[in-house]
Amino acid sequence: LLEVDDGGMPLPGSVAYEEAITQAEPARRITRDADDITMIYTGGTTGMPKAAITKVGPPLAYLLETVPVLGGYAPVAVDEVPEFTRLIEGTENVLISLPASPLMHNTGLGIGVAPALATGGTVVLLGGRRFDVDELWDTVAAERVNAITIVGDAFARPMLTALNENSSRDLTCVRFILSSGTMFSSEVKTGLLEHLPRAMIMDIIGASEGAMGMSIATADAPVQTGRFQPGPGVIVVAEDGRRVEPGAAEPGLVAVPGGAEGYYKDDAKTAATFRIIDGRRYTIPGDYATIDADGSLTLLGRGSSCINTAGEKVYPEEVEEILKALPWVEDALVFGIDDERLGQKVAAVLSRAPGNSDEPVDAILGAAREKLALFKIPREVVVVDMVPRTHVGKPDYRAAKQQFINSVRPTADRG
């Protein structure tokens, strides 16, 4: 029983972690095969958590094909890693990576840790048990971190607020901000890049089952929220299995070639997620998107959270991003509430932006109506002090619905 000192009473029979480390010999080196498997549990965003079984070889090969290229080098094979690390030693191309999200989340582990360790870099961990934005920026400046991994707006908005309030730190070391797991608004990206002009923001759409695409923003090249360049071989398919052609307005499911091997001891979910299309195996995690004429994807959201209101489909993330882009709104979550007439009606909880507490909800929804079809506008809204999110920054729709239900008098009722 290993115990980390957190100021509490030690447990009988436990061994202090630091003591155990000093007394232990290094673990015996294990020769791995590319076909060895690992299990990564999904976070349960689309239902109960599931263990995605993945071979260790393909993800490592992908990292070594992509990470060196960011520094201007050619892709690296596994047996070339020692030579590559010697080549970049002492340069700013050595990744010094800080995962701001917990490492139990695949964004923190797969994006914040694995690329640095695979290429001879350094991983810097925050000491606090909760996300502290001042601790983050102080650590970045002190350790000269050049890559920060976050989970969308839940981390990025307070990071931007802190920079707006205090721009005295030397953050010229920051070259990459990487994000996955939830929406990352374009206006927040723009604000961060004003403080970090050398940085490249890499917004990755993916799931534990596989990577779908990426959006890259720089100070000179801003991007639209929710729009991504698909990864090689990624397609969009209709629910009946047809490929959706570029330029069609039809929403479809994002399908990733290859991906995980399946779900551990769950044949039914494996068959539903991993399918053969036109003779090729694809992973379909459940994300809906449209594919534009130029081949780019506009992400709509997870099908499990889609709202069916009077026969119209509303994807919550689309509405949330419009609301959060308004100056009076700090954060928002949108969901469906059972309705006798409509089947479901669109509802929302939102928190107000600091210093913008007086704007009527009707006025906020009126501004949103300029960018959204009328059927997508929330019919009922509850204003809360803090919009609920999980400890890794993902939307907590269950808690948001409970907040809504517990409110005796919703702030606005659109009828």
N, C-alpha and C positions, 0 to 999 in steps of 0.2 A: 504494500500500500504506500504509494508516493504522495506526499502532501506539499503543496505550495503555500508558503506563509502568507496569509491574508489578514493577519492581525487577530485571528480568532484562536480558540483553544485547540491545541493539537489533539489528534485522535490517538487513542491507545494503539500501540503497535505500528504506527506509521513511521516512515523514514522521510526525512526532509529531502526535497528534490535536489537542492544544491549539494547536500552531502552525498547523495546517491551518485550524482554526476562525477564528483571528484574521486570516488572510490571505484568506479566502473571502468573496465577496459573498453576501448572502442569496439563497436559491433563488428563481427566478422564480415568481411566483404562478400557479398552474394553476387554471383554471376547471373544476370537476368537474360531471359530470352524475350525477343520481341513479341512472342505470342503469350507471354505471361499476362494474367489479367488482374485488373484492379476493380473495385466497386466504388462508385460515387453515388451517394444517395441524393436524389433530387429533393428540392426544398418543399415539395408538396404544393406548389403554386397552382397546379392543375388537378389537385386531388390529394389522395394519400401519398406520402413519400414512397419512392420506389428506388431500388438499387440498380443503377445502370452498370452493366458489365462491359468493361472496355479493355482491349489489349493495350499494353504499355508502349508497344513499338510505334504505331501510327501517330499518336499525339506527340511523342518525342520527336519523331521525324518532322512533323509539321512545325514544331517550335524551331527546330534547327534550320528549316527552310525559310522561316519568316523573320525571326528575331535578328540575325546578323544583317539582313537586308536593310533594316531600319538604320543601321550605322554605316551603310554604304558598302557592305561586304557581300560576297557571294554566299549562297546557301552552303551549309556545312553538313557533312555526314557524321554519323555518330562517332566513328573512329577518328574523325578529324577535330573533335572538340578540344583535346589538350593543346594541339597546335594553334587553334583559334584563340584560346584563352591567353596563350603566350603572346600572340599577335596584338591583342587589344589591351594587354596589361599596361596600366599607367595612363590610359587615354580615357576620355569622357564616355567612350562607347561601352565601358564596363557598366552593366546595369546595377544601379543601387536602388533597389525597389522597396517601396513601402506599401503594403496592403493595408488600407484603412478599414476594410470590412473584415469580420471574423474569418479565420482560416477554415472553419467548418463549412463555410459557404464556398461553392466552387469558383466564384469570381475571385475571392481572396486567394485561394490555393492555386487554381489553374492559371490565373492571369497575374496575380501579384507575386507569387512565389516561384512557380515552375519555370518561367522563362529565365529568371535570373540564375537559378541554381543550375539549369541546363547549359548555361553559357559562361559559367565561372564568375557570376556576379555575386552581389551581396543583398541579403534581405534584412530590412530594418523593421522592427516591430515596435508598436506603441506600448508604453507601459501601463496606461490606464485601462480600466475594465469597461469603460463606456467611451463612446466617440467624443473626444474633446477637440474642437477645431483649433484652438490655440496650441494645444499640445502637438497637433499634427503639423502646423506650420513651423513651430519652434523646432521640431525634430527634423523636418525637411531642411531647414536652414543649417542646423548644427551638423547633421550627418551628410550634407550635400547630396540629398536624394535626387535622382534624376527621373524616376518613374513612380507615379502614385496611382494606386488602383482603388476605385470607389464603386459605389452602386448608385449611379444616376443622381437625380436631383436631391434625394434625401441627404446625400453627402455634399453635393456640389453647391447647393444654395447656401448652407451655412459657411462653407469654405469661401464663397464669394463675399458674403456679408463681412466676414472677418478681414478679408483683404481690403474691402472698402473702408473699414474702420481703422485699419493699421497696415500701412504699406511700407513700413520701415525695415522689414526683414530683407535680407539678401536672398532672393529666390531665383537668381539667374541660373541656378543649377538644373531647374526643372525643364525636362525635355519632352516628357510624355505624361499625359493623364489618360488612364485607361478605365473604361467603365463597361459594365454589363449588368443585366438582371432587371433593369427597369428604365423608364424613359429618362433621357438627359436632354433638357430643353435647350434650344438653339440660343436663346437670349442669355442663359446662364453660361453656356460655352463662350459666347462673345465676351461677357463680362470677365471671365477668368483669363481669357487670352489678352485682354487689355492690360492685366497685371503681369502676365507671363508670356510676353510676345515671342519667346523662343520655343514655346511648347507646341506640341502636336496633340490634339485630343482625339483619341481612338475610341469610338463608341461601337461596341461589339454586340451584335444580336446572336444569341446562342442559348443553348440549354445544356444540361448535363449530358444529354444524348448526342450533341453535335453542334458545331458552329455554322451559322447561316450567312452572316455577312458583316460588313463593317462600314462605318462612316468616319471619315477623317476630316477634322476641322483645324485650320490654322488661322493666325491673325489675318492673313491675306486671303483666305478662302473659307468663309463661313459656310455652314450647311443648314439645310432645313431639318427641323425636328422630325424624327421618325423615318427618315429616308436613308437607305443604305445601298451600298454596292454588294450584290450577292457574292458568296464565295464560289470557287470553281465548281461547275456542275449543278449548282443549286437551281431548282425550278419551283414553280407554283402550280399546284394541282387543285382541281375542283373536288368537292366531296365525293363525286362518283369516280374519281381517278383520272379524269381528263386533264391534260396539260393546259394551263391558262396561257394564252399567247401574249407576248409583250404588247402593250397598248390597249389591251382589253380592260374595261372598267370592272370586270368581275372579280370579287375577292376570292382568294383561294388559300390553301394551306401551303406553307413553306416546306419544301422537301429537300433534305440534305443527303447527297450521295454518301453511302457508307454509314459512318457514325458508330454508335455503340453496338455491341454484339447482341444485346437484349436486356431484359429485366430478370433479375435473379428470382428463380422459382415462380415466375408469373407468365405463363404461356399466353394467356388471353391478352394482357396488356402488351406483350411483345409483338403478337400478331397484329394488334391495332396500330402500333407505332412504327414498326419496321416492316415496310411493304416492298414488293417487287413491282416496279412500274417500267413498262417497255423493256423488260428483261434485265433491269438494273435494280439493285437493292437501295432503298432510300429510308432515311429516318424522318418521321413526321411528328415533331414534338407537340404540335397543336397551335402554332402561331399563324394568324391570318395576315395576309398582305395582298396588295395589288402590285402588278408588275407593269412598270411604265414602258413606253415605246423604246426608251434608251436602255432598257434592261434593269434599271434600278428598282429596288423594292420600297414601297411605302408601307411600313408596318402598321397594322390596325389593332392588334392585340391578341390575347389568347381566346380561343373559341369557348373555353369553359366559362369565361366571364361575360360573353356576349349577351346583350339585353335584347329580347324580342318584344317590341312594343307595337301593338296593333299591326303585326306582320312586318314591321320594319326592324332591321338589325342595327343595333347601336354598339359600337366597340368603346368601352369605358375609357381606354387610354387616349383615344382621339379627343374626347370631350375634356378629360382632365388636363391635357396639354393646352387647350385653348383657355381654360379657366386659369391655369397657373401662369399663363403669359400676361394676364391682366395685372395692372399695377396694384390692385387692391387685394389680390389673393396671394397668400404665402404657399398654401398646399391644398390639394383637393383629391378626393376619391369619389368615383361615380359607380353606381350599381343599380340593379333592378329590384323593384319592390312589387310584390304581387298586387295586381289590380283587377277587379271584377270586369271592368269594361275593356281595358287595353291588354289584358294578360299580364303584362309587366309595365310599370311606369319608371321612367328614368328619375333617379334620386341622387343626391350628393350630400357629402359633408365637406365643409371647407373651413380653413382657418385664414384669418385676415393678415395681410402683410403689415409689419410694424409701421406705425404712423399713418395707416390708412384704414382706420376703424369705423369711419362714419359713412362710407358709401353704402347706400341701400342695396339689398340683395337684388331687388328688381332692376336696378341700374347695372349691376354686375352681369346679370343674365341678359340684359338688353345689349351690352357690349359683346357678349359671347355670341349672340344671335347674328351679328354681322359676319361671323365666320363659320357658323354651323347651321345646318338645316333645322327647321323648327322642331321636328320630331326628336332631335338629339338634345335639345335643351332640357336640363333637369326641371321636372314639374314640381318637385319639392326639394328644399335645401335646408340643412341645419348647419349653423355656424358653431364651430367648436374651438376650444383653445389650442388643441393640437390634433392634427389628423393622424390616426393610428397607422404605424408601420412596424414591421418586424424588426428584430435587432440587427438584421443585415440590410435594412432600408427598403425592403419590398413592401408593396401595399398589403395591409391587413384588412381585407374586405369584410371578413366576418366581424371584426371589432367595429369597423365603420358602420355596418348595418345595425349592430347593437346600439351604438351611439345614437343612430337615427331613431331607432325604435324607442329608446329610453327618453327621447325628447318629447315632452308633453305637447309642446306647441311648436311645430316646425316654423322656421323663420319665414319661409315663403311657400305658398302653395299655388302652383300654376293651374290647378284644376284638372 
